[in-house]
Amino acid sequence: MLRYTSRILFCAFAIGALAQAPVDSASRKANLIALERMWNQAQVNRDAKAIATMIGDRFVNTEFDGGVSNRGKFLADFADPEFKPNSMNIENVEVEVYGSTAIVTGDYHTKGAYNGKPYEHSGRFTDTWVLESAKWECVASHTSLMQK
């Protein structure tokens, strides 16, 4: 009888765990999309402090033109007074969670001016997030321009 009772309890536990997995996954995905949108708002506001709370110490960024920057350079670019974004939007965002790592992809569109010259970019992005001490941190970001 004990053997059957433990099997029933195990099955009940497993079903309960599986039933909760999509909710947890959905909440993680929603959280990551919210972080991406906060990132965009911080970019428009040139808020390097907000971005600093979202990226890891060993963050690496690969730009659409092939330029690569580390955390320090990336944050300095946000504070550059010549960088004047006025819009940053994302859509078609997809999130894939792999345990404590997540890959977020989507389309982006941004407008603004840099060194007095207007720019407008449409492209794709891929951000890699890692869950560290109960907090998501972006550790890598990559953008590519879409060809027209």
CYANA upper distance limits for C-alpha pairs under 8 A (distance plus 0.5 A):
  1 MET  CA      5 THR  CA      6.66
  2 LEU  CA      6 SER  CA      6.62
  3 ARG  CA      7 ARG  CA      6.86
  4 TYR  CA      8 ILE  CA      6.69
  5 THR  CA      9 LEU  CA      6.66
  6 SER  CA     10 PHE  CA      6.51
  7 ARG  CA     11 CYS  CA      6.60
  8 ILE  CA     12 ALA  CA      6.59
  9 LEU  CA     13 PHE  CA      6.56
 10 PHE  CA     14 ALA  CA      6.60
 11 CYS  CA     15 ILE  CA      6.59
 12 ALA  CA     16 GLY  CA      6.61
 13 PHE  CA     17 ALA  CA      6.62
 14 ALA  CA     18 LEU  CA      6.66
 15 ILE  CA     19 ALA  CA      6.57
 16 GLY  CA     20 GLN  CA      6.84
 17 ALA  CA     21 ALA  CA      6.78
 18 LEU  CA     22 PRO  CA      8.06
 19 ALA  CA     23 VAL  CA      8.25
 20 GLN  CA     24 ASP  CA      6.76
 21 ALA  CA     25 SER  CA      6.47
 22 PRO  CA     26 ALA  CA      6.30
 23 VAL  CA     27 SER  CA      6.58
 24 ASP  CA     28 ARG  CA      6.63
 25 SER  CA     29 LYS  CA      6.62
 25 SER  CA     97 VAL  CA      7.81
 26 ALA  CA     30 ALA  CA      6.62
 27 SER  CA     31 ASN  CA      6.56
 28 ARG  CA     32 LEU  CA      6.71
 28 ARG  CA     97 VAL  CA      8.37
 29 LYS  CA     33 ILE  CA      6.73
 29 LYS  CA     95 VAL  CA      6.35
 29 LYS  CA     96 GLU  CA      8.18
 29 LYS  CA     97 VAL  CA      7.98
 30 ALA  CA     34 ALA  CA      6.66
 31 ASN  CA     35 LEU  CA      6.75
 32 LEU  CA     36 GLU  CA      6.75
 32 LEU  CA     95 VAL  CA      8.15
 32 LEU  CA    104 VAL  CA      8.23
 32 LEU  CA    136 TRP  CA      8.23
 33 ILE  CA     37 ARG  CA      6.81
 33 ILE  CA     93 VAL  CA      7.94
 33 ILE  CA     95 VAL  CA      8.27
 33 ILE  CA    104 VAL  CA      8.44
 34 ALA  CA     38 MET  CA      6.65
 35 LEU  CA     39 TRP  CA      6.58
 35 LEU  CA     54 MET  CA      8.28
 36 GLU  CA     40 ASN  CA      6.90
 37 ARG  CA     41 GLN  CA      6.84
 37 ARG  CA     89 ASN  CA      8.46
 37 ARG  CA     90 ILE  CA      8.07
 38 MET  CA     42 ALA  CA      6.61
 39 TRP  CA     43 GLN  CA      6.66
 39 TRP  CA     50 ALA  CA      8.25
 39 TRP  CA     51 ILE  CA      6.80
 39 TRP  CA     54 MET  CA      8.28
 40 ASN  CA     44 VAL  CA      6.86
 40 ASN  CA     88 MET  CA      6.18
 40 ASN  CA     89 ASN  CA      7.39
 41 GLN  CA     45 ASN  CA      6.68
 41 GLN  CA     88 MET  CA      7.82
 42 ALA  CA     46 ARG  CA      6.26
 42 ALA  CA     47 ASP  CA      5.35
 42 ALA  CA     48 ALA  CA      7.72
 42 ALA  CA     50 ALA  CA      6.74
 42 ALA  CA     51 ILE  CA      6.98
 43 GLN  CA     47 ASP  CA      6.75
 43 GLN  CA     48 ALA  CA      8.28
 43 GLN  CA     51 ILE  CA      8.32
 43 GLN  CA     78 PHE  CA      7.38
 43 GLN  CA     85 PRO  CA      7.72
 43 GLN  CA     88 MET  CA      8.06
 44 VAL  CA     84 LYS  CA      8.08
 44 VAL  CA     85 PRO  CA      5.72
 44 VAL  CA     86 ASN  CA      6.11
 44 VAL  CA     87 SER  CA      6.50
 44 VAL  CA     88 MET  CA      7.06
 45 ASN  CA     85 PRO  CA      8.36
 46 ARG  CA     78 PHE  CA      5.74
 46 ARG  CA     79 ALA  CA      6.63
 46 ARG  CA     84 LYS  CA      8.25
 46 ARG  CA     85 PRO  CA      8.35
 47 ASP  CA     51 ILE  CA      7.08
 47 ASP  CA     78 PHE  CA      7.34
 47 ASP  CA     79 ALA  CA      7.82
 48 ALA  CA     52 ALA  CA      6.48
 48 ALA  CA     75 LEU  CA      6.03
 48 ALA  CA     76 ALA  CA      8.11
 48 ALA  CA     78 PHE  CA      6.08
 48 ALA  CA     79 ALA  CA      6.69
 49 LYS  CA     53 THR  CA      7.13
 50 ALA  CA     54 MET  CA      7.43
 51 ILE  CA     55 ILE  CA      7.00
 51 ILE  CA     75 LEU  CA      7.97
 52 ALA  CA     56 GLY  CA      8.43
 52 ALA  CA     75 LEU  CA      7.55
 53 THR  CA    137 GLU  CA      8.39
 54 MET  CA    136 TRP  CA      7.77
 54 MET  CA    137 GLU  CA      5.67
 54 MET  CA    138 CYS  CA      6.62
 55 ILE  CA     59 PHE  CA      6.64
 55 ILE  CA     71 ARG  CA      8.13
 55 ILE  CA    137 GLU  CA      5.42
 55 ILE  CA    138 CYS  CA      5.07
 55 ILE  CA    139 VAL  CA      6.47
 56 GLY  CA     71 ARG  CA      8.19
 56 GLY  CA    137 GLU  CA      5.88
 56 GLY  CA    138 CYS  CA      6.36
 56 GLY  CA    139 VAL  CA      5.66
 57 ASP  CA     71 ARG  CA      7.10
 57 ASP  CA    139 VAL  CA      8.31
 58 ARG  CA     70 ASN  CA      7.54
 58 ARG  CA     71 ARG  CA      7.01
 58 ARG  CA    139 VAL  CA      7.06
 59 PHE  CA     70 ASN  CA      6.31
 59 PHE  CA     71 ARG  CA      5.63
 59 PHE  CA    138 CYS  CA      7.46
 59 PHE  CA    139 VAL  CA      4.87
 59 PHE  CA    140 ALA  CA      5.97
 60 VAL  CA     68 VAL  CA      7.52
 60 VAL  CA     69 SER  CA      6.33
 60 VAL  CA     70 ASN  CA      5.21
 60 VAL  CA     71 ARG  CA      6.84
 60 VAL  CA    139 VAL  CA      6.92
 60 VAL  CA    140 ALA  CA      5.39
 60 VAL  CA    141 SER  CA      7.06
 61 ASN  CA     68 VAL  CA      6.01
 61 ASN  CA     69 SER  CA      5.69
 61 ASN  CA     70 ASN  CA      6.83
 61 ASN  CA     71 ARG  CA      8.34
 61 ASN  CA     74 PHE  CA      7.72
 61 ASN  CA    140 ALA  CA      6.22
 61 ASN  CA    141 SER  CA      5.31
 61 ASN  CA    142 HIS  CA      6.44
 62 THR  CA     66 GLY  CA      6.62
 62 THR  CA     67 GLY  CA      6.24
 62 THR  CA     68 VAL  CA      5.02
 62 THR  CA     69 SER  CA      7.17
 62 THR  CA    140 ALA  CA      8.48
 62 THR  CA    141 SER  CA      6.69
 62 THR  CA    142 HIS  CA      5.19
 62 THR  CA    143 THR  CA      7.05
 63 GLU  CA     67 GLY  CA      5.67
 63 GLU  CA     68 VAL  CA      6.77
 63 GLU  CA    142 HIS  CA      6.48
 63 GLU  CA    143 THR  CA      5.88
 63 GLU  CA    144 SER  CA      7.61
 64 PHE  CA    142 HIS  CA      7.86
 64 PHE  CA    143 THR  CA      5.41
 64 PHE  CA    144 SER  CA      4.90
 64 PHE  CA    145 LEU  CA      6.26
 65 ASP  CA    144 SER  CA      8.20
 69 SER  CA     73 LYS  CA      6.12
 69 SER  CA     74 PHE  CA      6.32
 70 ASN  CA     74 PHE  CA      6.50
 71 ARG  CA     75 LEU  CA      6.64
 72 GLY  CA     76 ALA  CA      6.63
 73 LYS  CA     77 ASP  CA      6.66
 74 PHE  CA     78 PHE  CA      7.27
 75 LEU  CA     79 ALA  CA      7.16
 76 ALA  CA     80 ASP  CA      6.76
 77 ASP  CA     83 PHE  CA      7.84
 78 PHE  CA     83 PHE  CA      7.48
 79 ALA  CA     83 PHE  CA      8.18
 82 GLU  CA    113 ALA  CA      8.12
 82 GLU  CA    114 TYR  CA      5.83
 82 GLU  CA    115 ASN  CA      5.47
 82 GLU  CA    116 GLY  CA      7.60
 83 PHE  CA    112 GLY  CA      8.37
 83 PHE  CA    113 ALA  CA      6.83
 83 PHE  CA    114 TYR  CA      5.24
 83 PHE  CA    115 ASN  CA      7.39
 84 LYS  CA    112 GLY  CA      6.00
 84 LYS  CA    113 ALA  CA      5.60
 84 LYS  CA    114 TYR  CA      6.56
 85 PRO  CA    110 THR  CA      7.86
 85 PRO  CA    111 LYS  CA      6.39
 85 PRO  CA    112 GLY  CA      4.44
 85 PRO  CA    113 ALA  CA      6.60
 85 PRO  CA    114 TYR  CA      8.47
 86 ASN  CA    110 THR  CA      8.24
 86 ASN  CA    111 LYS  CA      6.37
 86 ASN  CA    112 GLY  CA      5.49
 87 SER  CA    109 HIS  CA      8.37
 87 SER  CA    110 THR  CA      5.91
 87 SER  CA    111 LYS  CA      5.83
 87 SER  CA    112 GLY  CA      7.31
 88 MET  CA    108 TYR  CA      7.61
 88 MET  CA    109 HIS  CA      6.30
 88 MET  CA    110 THR  CA      4.87
 88 MET  CA    111 LYS  CA      7.26
 89 ASN  CA    108 TYR  CA      6.09
 89 ASN  CA    109 HIS  CA      5.83
 89 ASN  CA    110 THR  CA      6.92
 90 ILE  CA    106 GLY  CA      7.13
 90 ILE  CA    107 ASP  CA      6.01
 90 ILE  CA    108 TYR  CA      4.87
 90 ILE  CA    109 HIS  CA      7.00
 91 GLU  CA    106 GLY  CA      6.47
 91 GLU  CA    107 ASP  CA      5.85
 91 GLU  CA    108 TYR  CA      7.00
 92 ASN  CA    105 THR  CA      8.47
 92 ASN  CA    106 GLY  CA      5.63
 92 ASN  CA    107 ASP  CA      6.48
 93 VAL  CA    104 VAL  CA      7.41
 93 VAL  CA    105 THR  CA      6.09
 93 VAL  CA    106 GLY  CA      4.71
 93 VAL  CA    107 ASP  CA      7.44
 94 GLU  CA    104 VAL  CA      6.20
 94 GLU  CA    105 THR  CA      5.80
 94 GLU  CA    106 GLY  CA      6.69
 95 VAL  CA    102 ALA  CA      7.27
 95 VAL  CA    103 ILE  CA      6.30
 95 VAL  CA    104 VAL  CA      5.05
 95 VAL  CA    105 THR  CA      7.09
 96 GLU  CA    102 ALA  CA      6.02
 96 GLU  CA    103 ILE  CA      5.80
 96 GLU  CA    104 VAL  CA      7.06
 97 VAL  CA    101 THR  CA      6.46
 97 VAL  CA    102 ALA  CA      4.75
 97 VAL  CA    103 ILE  CA      7.05
 98 TYR  CA    102 ALA  CA      6.27
100 SER  CA    130 VAL  CA      6.20
100 SER  CA    131 LEU  CA      5.44
100 SER  CA    132 GLU  CA      8.34
101 THR  CA    128 THR  CA      7.72
101 THR  CA    129 TRP  CA      6.17
101 THR  CA    130 VAL  CA      4.99
101 THR  CA    131 LEU  CA      6.75
102 ALA  CA    128 THR  CA      6.35
102 ALA  CA    129 TRP  CA      5.57
102 ALA  CA    130 VAL  CA      6.90
103 ILE  CA    126 THR  CA      7.33
103 ILE  CA    127 ASP  CA      6.29
103 ILE  CA    128 THR  CA      5.24
103 ILE  CA    129 TRP  CA      6.84
104 VAL  CA    125 PHE  CA      8.44
104 VAL  CA    126 THR  CA      6.16
104 VAL  CA    127 ASP  CA      5.64
104 VAL  CA    128 THR  CA      6.95
104 VAL  CA    129 TRP  CA      8.25
105 THR  CA    124 ARG  CA      7.73
105 THR  CA    125 PHE  CA      5.99
105 THR  CA    126 THR  CA      5.01
105 THR  CA    127 ASP  CA      6.97
106 GLY  CA    124 ARG  CA      6.14
106 GLY  CA    125 PHE  CA      6.06
106 GLY  CA    126 THR  CA      7.45
107 ASP  CA    122 SER  CA      7.85
107 ASP  CA    123 GLY  CA      6.14
107 ASP  CA    124 ARG  CA      4.90
107 ASP  CA    125 PHE  CA      6.72
108 TYR  CA    121 HIS  CA      8.39
108 TYR  CA    122 SER  CA      6.13
108 TYR  CA    123 GLY  CA      5.84
108 TYR  CA    124 ARG  CA      6.36
108 TYR  CA    125 PHE  CA      7.40
109 HIS  CA    120 GLU  CA      7.88
109 HIS  CA    121 HIS  CA      6.15
109 HIS  CA    122 SER  CA      4.87
109 HIS  CA    123 GLY  CA      7.06
110 THR  CA    120 GLU  CA      6.13
110 THR  CA    121 HIS  CA      5.82
110 THR  CA    122 SER  CA      7.06
111 LYS  CA    118 PRO  CA      8.02
111 LYS  CA    119 TYR  CA      6.15
111 LYS  CA    120 GLU  CA      4.85
111 LYS  CA    121 HIS  CA      7.06
112 GLY  CA    118 PRO  CA      6.17
112 GLY  CA    119 TYR  CA      5.97
112 GLY  CA    120 GLU  CA      7.12
113 ALA  CA    117 LYS  CA      5.64
113 ALA  CA    118 PRO  CA      4.56
113 ALA  CA    119 TYR  CA      6.02
114 TYR  CA    118 PRO  CA      6.91
114 TYR  CA    119 TYR  CA      7.70
121 HIS  CA    145 LEU  CA      7.33
122 SER  CA    145 LEU  CA      6.36
122 SER  CA    146 MET  CA      6.44
123 GLY  CA    143 THR  CA      7.26
123 GLY  CA    144 SER  CA      5.88
123 GLY  CA    145 LEU  CA      4.54
123 GLY  CA    146 MET  CA      5.05
124 ARG  CA    143 THR  CA      6.14
124 ARG  CA    144 SER  CA      5.81
124 ARG  CA    145 LEU  CA      6.91
124 ARG  CA    146 MET  CA      7.35
125 PHE  CA    141 SER  CA      7.73
125 PHE  CA    142 HIS  CA      6.07
125 PHE  CA    143 THR  CA      4.87
125 PHE  CA    144 SER  CA      6.96
126 THR  CA    141 SER  CA      6.30
126 THR  CA    142 HIS  CA      5.72
126 THR  CA    143 THR  CA      7.01
127 ASP  CA    138 CYS  CA      7.18
127 ASP  CA    139 VAL  CA      8.20
127 ASP  CA    140 ALA  CA      6.22
127 ASP  CA    141 SER  CA      4.89
127 ASP  CA    142 HIS  CA      6.90
128 THR  CA    138 CYS  CA      6.15
128 THR  CA    139 VAL  CA      6.29
128 THR  CA    140 ALA  CA      5.65
128 THR  CA    141 SER  CA      6.90
129 TRP  CA    136 TRP  CA      6.63
129 TRP  CA    137 GLU  CA      5.83
129 TRP  CA    138 CYS  CA      4.68
129 TRP  CA    139 VAL  CA      6.27
129 TRP  CA    140 ALA  CA      7.82
130 VAL  CA    136 TRP  CA      6.04
130 VAL  CA    137 GLU  CA      5.91
130 VAL  CA    138 CYS  CA      6.87
130 VAL  CA    139 VAL  CA      7.34
131 LEU  CA    135 LYS  CA      5.88
131 LEU  CA    136 TRP  CA      4.90
131 LEU  CA    137 GLU  CA      6.86
132 GLU  CA    136 TRP  CA      6.66
132 GLU  CA    137 GLU  CA      7.45
